[in-house]
């Protein structure tokens, strides 16, 4: 089982919205934050792949962290992803994130291919040792070129006490093996949009870090799972099957599906206009329209009312 620490539940990782001039749309970011909290999320995360952090310079990333931190105002937990290419840059950004209200940080590997795995471990360890916050490692062998084996993740946890969380986005069986080997010492969040959400929960994951595409469903699934009765868990399974076509569609490709289509899907439900920052993929109007066929009537920010599960 994943460690029952202070951080658990569903943490939507926010899309980045820009205005017509290509600047961060701070009002849209505040609105997205507010809607996620109103829907019942347990935390908020920023600066992952769907936040398009690679298109933001350091000042923009820091300003976005500040804007979202101000909008959260301590109401839910706050996780900030850090992807600076150097050790000192990651440590400095972690300090700034803490000032902006971050409760924990998620470290991404440096974009340096072809180096021995032990060097990536040393990189993460040096950053963790210079960070006063709890640290998570983002390990995504599906969408990222650089990732670590379970043995290396466990070594980081053993040797650096504040490495207590993992954003583990590999296959569910690999993630389960990591949890088992950690003996309950790690808090593990799954990702990949929640495509293996139920399997991850059954294996002991503490929560999920998805885009907000089907947020209300994923929050209700988590609540039902925690309720723990056979009826509640059967309903959680049903709700997951209901949104699985959307999740599969979005996770087919980050750049052709998730960013151009997923962002517009969420924007539609926020009632805002989308302006892309160049370079960006062309938007498939067919793909966007197809979502209404995959999940007819789905509203990501409308809470699912509790129904009696009594037989």
Buried (B, 14 or more C-beta within 10 A) or exposed (E): BBBEBEBBBBBBBBBBBBBEEEEBBBEBBBBBBBBBBEBBBBBBBBBBBBBBBEBBEEEBBBBBBBBBBBBBEEEBBBBBBBBBEEBEBBBBBBBBBBEBBBBBBBBBBBEEEEEEEEEBBBBBBBBBBBBEBBBBBBBBBEBBEBBBBBEBBBBBBEEBEBBBBBBBBBBBEBBBBBBEBBEEBBBBBBBBBBBBBBBBBEBBBBBBBBBBBBBBBBBBBBBBBEBEEEBBBEBBBEBBEBBBBBBEBBBEBBEBBBBBBBBBBBBBBBEBEBBBBEEBBEBEEEBBEBBEEBBEEBBBBBEBEEEEBEE
